[in-house]
Protein backbone atom coordinates (compact mmCIF):
# COMPACT_ATOMS: atom_id res chain seq x y z
CA UNK A 1 0.00 0.00 0.00
CA UNK A 2 1.26 3.44 -0.91
CA UNK A 3 0.47 6.52 1.13
CA UNK A 4 0.68 10.19 0.20
CA UNK A 5 1.36 13.10 2.55
CA UNK A 6 0.59 16.71 1.64
CA UNK A 7 3.29 19.17 2.66
CA UNK A 8 2.93 22.82 1.75
CA UNK A 9 1.82 22.82 -1.90
CA UNK A 10 3.37 19.45 -2.73
CA UNK A 11 2.64 15.79 -2.18
CA UNK A 12 5.06 13.10 -1.14
CA UNK A 13 4.88 9.34 -1.46
CA UNK A 14 5.45 7.65 1.91
CA UNK A 15 6.90 4.17 2.40
CA UNK A 16 8.24 2.25 5.35
CA UNK A 17 11.85 1.06 5.07
CA UNK A 18 12.23 -2.04 7.28
CA UNK A 19 16.01 -2.03 6.87
CA UNK A 20 16.38 1.22 8.80
CA UNK A 21 13.02 1.00 10.62
CA UNK A 22 11.97 4.44 9.46
CA UNK A 23 9.43 6.03 7.16
CA UNK A 24 10.74 7.58 3.94
CA UNK A 25 9.04 10.37 2.04
CA UNK A 26 9.80 11.32 -1.55
CA UNK A 27 8.22 14.37 -3.17
CA UNK A 28 6.26 13.85 -6.36
CA UNK A 29 6.59 16.20 -9.34
CA UNK A 30 9.63 18.17 -8.26
CA UNK A 31 12.32 19.30 -10.68
CA UNK A 32 14.82 17.05 -8.88
CA UNK A 33 15.02 14.71 -5.93
CA UNK A 34 14.09 15.62 -2.37
CA UNK A 35 13.44 12.91 0.18
CA UNK A 36 13.20 12.76 3.96
CA UNK A 37 13.09 10.21 6.80
CA UNK A 38 11.57 9.93 10.28
CA UNK A 39 10.38 7.33 12.78
CA UNK A 40 6.76 8.58 12.97
CA UNK A 41 4.18 10.63 11.06
CA UNK A 42 4.68 13.92 12.92
CA UNK A 43 8.45 13.67 12.56
CA UNK A 44 8.04 12.82 8.91
CA UNK A 45 5.90 15.90 8.27
CA UNK A 46 8.45 18.09 10.09
CA UNK A 47 11.38 16.64 8.15
CA UNK A 48 9.42 16.96 4.90
CA UNK A 49 8.77 20.65 5.55
CA UNK A 50 12.49 21.22 6.09
CA UNK A 51 13.48 19.21 3.01
CA UNK A 52 10.97 21.01 0.78
CA UNK A 53 11.98 24.44 2.08
CA UNK A 54 15.65 23.68 1.36
CA UNK A 55 14.85 22.31 -2.10
CA UNK A 56 12.77 25.36 -3.01
CA UNK A 57 15.56 27.64 -1.77
CA UNK A 58 18.18 25.90 -3.91
CA UNK A 59 15.92 26.13 -6.96
CA UNK A 60 15.29 29.82 -6.27
CA UNK A 61 19.07 30.46 -6.04
CA UNK A 62 19.61 28.69 -9.37
CA UNK A 63 16.68 30.54 -10.97
CA UNK A 64 14.89 27.29 -11.77
CA UNK A 65 11.30 26.28 -11.04
CA UNK A 66 10.97 23.76 -8.22
CA UNK A 67 8.20 21.84 -9.99
CA UNK A 68 8.66 19.64 -13.01
CA UNK A 69 6.79 20.90 -16.04
CA UNK A 70 4.01 18.80 -17.55
CA UNK A 71 2.77 19.40 -21.10
CA UNK A 72 -0.65 17.85 -20.64
CA UNK A 73 0.13 15.31 -23.35
CA UNK A 74 0.51 11.68 -22.42
CA UNK A 75 1.59 8.84 -24.68
CA UNK A 76 -0.17 5.66 -23.66
CA UNK A 77 0.59 2.11 -24.76
CA UNK A 78 -2.18 -0.47 -24.56
CA UNK A 79 -2.44 -4.04 -25.71
CA UNK A 80 -4.55 -4.37 -28.89
CA UNK A 81 -7.24 -6.13 -26.85
CA UNK A 82 -7.43 -3.35 -24.27
CA UNK A 83 -7.36 -0.70 -27.02
CA UNK A 84 -10.42 -2.35 -28.59
CA UNK A 85 -12.24 -2.44 -25.24
CA UNK A 86 -11.45 1.25 -24.59
CA UNK A 87 -12.64 2.21 -28.09
CA UNK A 88 -15.82 0.19 -27.58
CA UNK A 89 -16.56 1.72 -24.17
CA UNK A 90 -15.92 5.26 -25.49
CA UNK A 91 -18.23 4.65 -28.47
CA UNK A 92 -20.95 3.26 -26.19
CA UNK A 93 -20.81 6.51 -24.22
CA UNK A 94 -20.72 8.67 -27.38
CA UNK A 95 -17.21 9.99 -26.66
CA UNK A 96 -13.86 10.01 -28.39
CA UNK A 97 -11.23 7.70 -26.90
CA UNK A 98 -9.32 10.74 -25.61
CA UNK A 99 -12.39 12.29 -23.95
CA UNK A 100 -13.36 8.94 -22.39
CA UNK A 101 -9.84 8.39 -21.00
CA UNK A 102 -9.69 11.95 -19.60
CA UNK A 103 -13.10 11.49 -17.94
CA UNK A 104 -12.21 8.07 -16.54
CA UNK A 105 -8.81 9.17 -15.20
CA UNK A 106 -10.35 12.36 -13.72
CA UNK A 107 -12.89 10.23 -11.82
CA UNK A 108 -10.11 7.93 -10.61
CA UNK A 109 -8.14 10.83 -9.12
CA UNK A 110 -11.29 12.74 -8.05
CA UNK A 111 -10.89 15.96 -10.07
CA UNK A 112 -13.03 17.63 -12.73
CA UNK A 113 -11.92 17.09 -16.35
KOLDO-627466 format. One record per residue: residue number from 1; x, y, z of N, C-alpha, C in turn. Coordinates in nm, 3 decimals, decimal comma, always signed. Each point is the difference from the previous one (the first is absolute). Example, Ala and Ser with C-alpha at 12.3 -4.5 7.8 and 13.67 -1.06 7.14 Angstrom:
{1 {+1,319 -0,569 +0,780} {-0,089 +0,119 +0,000} {+0,090 +0,120 +0,000}};
{2 {-0,035 +0,105 -0,072} {+0,082 +0,119 +0,006} {-0,077 +0,109 +0,073}};
***
This chain:
{1 {+0,084 -0,118 +0,000} {-0,084 +0,118 +0,000} {+0,088 +0,124 +0,000}};
{2 {-0,037 +0,097 -0,082} {+0,075 +0,123 -0,009} {-0,080 +0,113 +0,064}};
{3 {+0,067 +0,083 +0,074} {-0,066 +0,112 +0,066} {+0,059 +0,130 -0,052}};
{4 {-0,081 +0,105 +0,005} {+0,043 +0,132 -0,046} {-0,023 +0,099 +0,113}};
{5 {+0,099 +0,088 +0,020} {-0,008 +0,104 +0,102} {+0,010 +0,135 -0,069}};
{6 {-0,091 +0,091 +0,032} {+0,004 +0,135 -0,054} {+0,087 +0,087 +0,091}};
{7 {+0,095 +0,068 -0,061} {+0,088 +0,091 +0,072} {+0,009 +0,128 -0,081}};
{8 {-0,041 +0,109 +0,059} {-0,004 +0,128 -0,069} {-0,085 -0,017 -0,125}};
{9 {+0,052 +0,031 -0,117} {-0,078 -0,014 -0,123} {+0,042 -0,121 -0,081}};
{10 {+0,063 -0,096 +0,065} {+0,050 -0,120 -0,067} {-0,052 -0,126 +0,069}};
{11 {+0,015 -0,110 -0,070} {-0,036 -0,130 +0,056} {+0,123 -0,089 -0,003}};
{12 {+0,007 -0,088 +0,098} {+0,112 -0,092 +0,009} {-0,051 -0,142 +0,018}};
{13 {+0,064 -0,092 -0,066} {-0,031 -0,142 +0,016} {+0,073 -0,049 +0,124}};
{14 {-0,072 -0,072 +0,086} {+0,056 -0,048 +0,127} {+0,009 -0,152 -0,003}};
{15 {+0,115 -0,052 +0,041} {+0,021 -0,144 +0,011} {+0,073 -0,029 +0,129}};
{16 {-0,014 -0,120 +0,048} {+0,075 -0,043 +0,118} {+0,120 -0,081 -0,046}};
{17 {+0,117 +0,034 +0,052} {+0,124 -0,072 -0,034} {+0,037 -0,089 +0,118}};
{18 {-0,026 -0,131 -0,009} {+0,027 -0,090 +0,112} {+0,148 -0,015 +0,032}};
{19 {+0,087 +0,028 -0,098} {+0,143 -0,012 +0,025} {+0,049 +0,102 +0,102}};
{20 {-0,054 +0,119 -0,005} {+0,042 +0,104 +0,096} {-0,108 +0,030 +0,102}};
{21 {-0,114 -0,069 -0,011} {-0,114 +0,017 +0,091} {-0,045 +0,144 +0,009}};
{22 {-0,014 +0,062 -0,118} {-0,046 +0,138 -0,007} {-0,093 +0,016 -0,120}};
{23 {-0,078 +0,107 +0,004} {-0,083 +0,036 -0,114} {+0,082 +0,089 -0,092}};
{24 {-0,021 -0,015 -0,131} {+0,070 +0,081 -0,099} {-0,105 +0,071 -0,085}};
{25 {+0,021 +0,129 -0,018} {-0,086 +0,079 -0,087} {+0,078 +0,047 -0,121}};
{26 {-0,064 -0,001 -0,115} {+0,062 +0,049 -0,123} {-0,102 +0,088 -0,072}};
{27 {+0,036 +0,124 -0,026} {-0,092 +0,093 -0,064} {-0,027 -0,040 -0,144}};
{28 {-0,122 +0,023 -0,041} {-0,047 -0,035 -0,134} {-0,006 +0,128 -0,084}};
{29 {+0,053 -0,004 -0,121} {-0,014 +0,111 -0,093} {+0,097 +0,113 +0,017}};
{30 {+0,107 -0,021 +0,077} {+0,100 +0,105 +0,014} {+0,099 -0,007 -0,115}};
{31 {+0,070 +0,109 -0,022} {+0,100 +0,011 -0,105} {+0,135 -0,054 +0,050}};
{32 {-0,004 -0,109 +0,072} {+0,119 -0,062 +0,058} {-0,043 -0,086 +0,117}};
{33 {+0,096 -0,058 +0,068} {-0,033 -0,090 +0,110} {+0,006 +0,068 +0,136}};
{34 {-0,097 -0,027 +0,083} {-0,002 +0,050 +0,137} {-0,074 -0,104 +0,084}};
{35 {+0,074 -0,068 +0,086} {-0,065 -0,099 +0,085} {+0,030 +0,030 +0,147}};
{36 {-0,067 -0,072 +0,089} {+0,013 +0,027 +0,142} {-0,040 -0,125 +0,078}};
{37 {+0,050 -0,011 +0,123} {-0,021 -0,119 +0,083} {-0,040 +0,040 +0,142}};
{38 {-0,078 -0,087 +0,065} {-0,034 +0,019 +0,141} {-0,061 -0,129 +0,053}};
{39 {-0,006 -0,011 +0,132} {-0,052 -0,120 +0,065} {-0,152 +0,000 +0,013}};
{40 {-0,064 +0,119 -0,009} {-0,146 +0,006 +0,015} {-0,057 +0,109 -0,091}};
{41 {-0,133 +0,005 -0,007} {-0,068 +0,091 -0,093} {+0,029 +0,147 +0,030}};
{42 {-0,002 +0,040 +0,126} {+0,023 +0,142 +0,030} {+0,144 +0,038 -0,031}};
{43 {+0,094 -0,088 +0,029} {+0,139 +0,025 -0,034} {+0,020 +0,005 -0,150}};
{44 {-0,072 -0,085 -0,070} {+0,011 -0,005 -0,145} {-0,050 +0,130 -0,062}};
{45 {-0,111 +0,051 +0,050} {-0,053 +0,127 -0,052} {+0,100 +0,113 +0,026}};
{46 {+0,056 +0,003 +0,120} {+0,099 +0,103 +0,036} {+0,122 -0,008 -0,091}};
{47 {+0,054 -0,119 -0,018} {+0,117 -0,018 -0,085} {-0,033 +0,033 -0,145}};
{48 {-0,121 -0,034 -0,044} {-0,042 +0,033 -0,136} {-0,007 +0,149 -0,023}};
{49 {-0,050 +0,074 +0,099} {-0,008 +0,146 -0,011} {+0,140 +0,060 -0,016}};
{50 {+0,094 -0,052 +0,078} {+0,138 +0,049 -0,008} {+0,061 -0,032 -0,136}};
{51 {-0,018 -0,125 -0,044} {+0,056 -0,044 -0,128} {-0,056 +0,082 -0,116}};
{52 {-0,131 +0,022 +0,000} {-0,064 +0,076 -0,107} {+0,046 +0,146 +0,000}};
{53 {+0,010 +0,058 +0,119} {+0,045 +0,139 +0,011} {+0,142 +0,015 -0,056}};
{54 {+0,088 -0,095 +0,034} {+0,137 +0,004 -0,050} {+0,003 -0,018 -0,152}};
{55 {-0,080 -0,094 -0,051} {-0,003 -0,025 -0,143} {-0,049 +0,122 -0,076}};
{56 {-0,107 +0,062 +0,049} {-0,052 +0,121 -0,064} {+0,104 +0,112 +0,001}};
{57 {+0,072 +0,013 +0,112} {+0,103 +0,103 +0,011} {+0,113 -0,020 -0,100}};
{58 {+0,044 -0,123 -0,017} {+0,105 -0,031 -0,097} {-0,047 +0,032 -0,141}};
{59 {-0,123 -0,038 -0,031} {-0,056 +0,029 -0,133} {-0,009 +0,150 -0,023}};
{60 {-0,043 +0,073 +0,102} {-0,011 +0,146 -0,010} {+0,138 +0,061 -0,028}};
{61 {+0,104 -0,048 +0,071} {+0,136 +0,051 -0,020} {+0,049 -0,026 -0,142}};
{62 {-0,038 -0,114 -0,056} {+0,043 -0,037 -0,135} {-0,090 +0,060 -0,108}};
{63 {-0,110 +0,066 +0,043} {-0,093 +0,059 -0,095} {-0,080 -0,103 -0,077}};
{64 {-0,023 -0,115 +0,061} {-0,076 -0,107 -0,064} {-0,130 -0,024 +0,075}};
{65 {-0,105 -0,043 -0,071} {-0,124 -0,034 +0,069} {+0,020 -0,126 +0,084}};
{66 {-0,069 -0,008 +0,113} {+0,016 -0,118 +0,085} {-0,087 -0,116 -0,046}};
{67 {-0,101 +0,030 -0,080} {-0,089 -0,106 -0,051} {+0,042 -0,042 -0,140}};
{68 {-0,016 -0,126 -0,027} {+0,020 -0,052 -0,135} {-0,114 +0,051 -0,088}};
{69 {+0,030 +0,030 -0,123} {-0,103 +0,045 -0,092} {-0,070 -0,119 -0,066}};
{70 {-0,128 +0,011 -0,017} {-0,080 -0,102 -0,068} {-0,072 +0,066 -0,117}};
{71 {+0,007 -0,063 -0,116} {-0,059 +0,057 -0,122} {-0,150 -0,021 -0,008}};
{72 {-0,052 -0,100 +0,068} {-0,140 -0,034 -0,014} {-0,022 -0,107 -0,106}};
{73 {+0,108 -0,038 -0,067} {-0,008 -0,109 -0,098} {+0,059 -0,125 +0,063}};
{74 {-0,064 -0,112 -0,028} {+0,043 -0,126 +0,058} {-0,005 -0,108 -0,107}};
{75 {+0,111 -0,065 -0,024} {+0,002 -0,111 -0,095} {-0,031 -0,126 +0,079}};
{76 {-0,095 -0,076 -0,050} {-0,050 -0,116 +0,073} {+0,009 -0,123 -0,088}};
{77 {+0,058 -0,107 +0,052} {+0,009 -0,125 -0,074} {-0,096 -0,101 +0,061}};
{78 {-0,083 -0,057 -0,084} {-0,098 -0,100 +0,043} {+0,018 -0,125 -0,086}};
{79 {-0,040 -0,112 +0,054} {-0,004 -0,120 -0,083} {-0,111 +0,020 -0,104}};
{80 {+0,007 -0,067 -0,114} {-0,107 +0,014 -0,100} {-0,137 -0,035 +0,057}};
{81 {-0,004 -0,100 +0,087} {-0,128 -0,041 +0,060} {-0,058 +0,110 +0,089}};
{82 {+0,086 +0,060 +0,082} {-0,047 +0,108 +0,087} {-0,038 +0,122 -0,083}};
{83 {+0,076 +0,030 -0,104} {-0,031 +0,113 -0,088} {-0,141 -0,016 -0,058}};
{84 {-0,033 -0,121 -0,045} {-0,132 -0,028 -0,054} {-0,108 +0,021 +0,106}};
{85 {+0,024 -0,047 +0,122} {-0,098 +0,017 +0,107} {-0,020 +0,147 +0,034}};
{86 {+0,108 +0,078 +0,003} {-0,009 +0,144 +0,028} {-0,079 +0,069 -0,112}};
{87 {+0,032 -0,033 -0,124} {-0,072 +0,060 -0,114} {-0,148 -0,035 +0,005}};
{88 {-0,031 -0,123 +0,037} {-0,139 -0,044 +0,009} {-0,074 +0,075 +0,109}};
{89 {+0,063 +0,009 +0,119} {-0,063 +0,069 +0,113} {-0,022 +0,148 -0,033}};
{90 {+0,100 +0,064 -0,062} {-0,014 +0,142 -0,037} {-0,115 +0,017 -0,099}};
{91 {-0,008 -0,087 -0,099} {-0,108 +0,009 -0,100} {-0,136 -0,021 +0,064}};
{92 {-0,009 -0,093 +0,094} {-0,127 -0,025 +0,070} {-0,047 +0,124 +0,073}};
{93 {+0,096 +0,080 +0,049} {-0,035 +0,121 +0,075} {+0,000 +0,124 -0,090}};
{94 {+0,016 -0,020 -0,131} {-0,007 +0,112 -0,095} {+0,116 +0,097 +0,013}};
{95 {+0,118 -0,050 +0,039} {+0,117 +0,085 +0,020} {+0,116 -0,048 -0,086}};
{96 {+0,094 +0,091 -0,024} {+0,125 -0,041 -0,063} {+0,080 -0,080 +0,103}};
{97 {+0,097 -0,075 -0,047} {+0,086 -0,076 +0,093} {+0,068 +0,097 +0,096}};
{98 {+0,054 +0,110 -0,052} {+0,069 +0,097 +0,085} {-0,093 +0,055 +0,109}};
{99 {-0,120 +0,043 -0,041} {-0,094 +0,057 +0,098} {-0,039 -0,104 +0,104}};
{100 {-0,021 -0,125 -0,042} {-0,037 -0,106 +0,094} {+0,113 -0,026 +0,100}};
{101 {+0,125 -0,005 -0,050} {+0,114 -0,024 +0,089} {+0,015 +0,115 +0,099}};
{102 {-0,011 +0,124 -0,049} {+0,011 +0,117 +0,090} {-0,108 -0,006 +0,108}};
{103 {-0,123 -0,031 -0,039} {-0,110 -0,009 +0,097} {+0,025 -0,112 +0,102}};
{104 {+0,042 -0,114 -0,049} {+0,022 -0,116 +0,087} {+0,116 +0,025 +0,097}};
{105 {+0,109 +0,055 -0,049} {+0,115 +0,030 +0,086} {-0,037 +0,110 +0,100}};
{106 {-0,074 +0,101 -0,043} {-0,043 +0,108 +0,091} {-0,083 -0,056 +0,115}};
{107 {-0,090 -0,093 -0,031} {-0,081 -0,064 +0,106} {+0,089 -0,080 +0,094}};
{108 {+0,100 -0,068 -0,055} {+0,089 -0,082 +0,082} {+0,082 +0,083 +0,098}};
{109 {+0,036 +0,121 -0,038} {+0,079 +0,086 +0,089} {-0,086 +0,109 +0,065}};
{110 {-0,131 -0,007 -0,022} {-0,098 +0,089 +0,064} {+0,021 +0,148 -0,032}};
{111 {+0,016 +0,032 -0,129} {+0,003 +0,142 -0,041} {-0,091 +0,016 -0,120}};
{112 {-0,038 +0,123 -0,030} {-0,085 +0,028 -0,116} {+0,084 +0,002 -0,126}};
{113 {-0,051 -0,059 -0,110} {+0,078 +0,003 -0,126} {+0,012 +0,140 -0,058}};
***
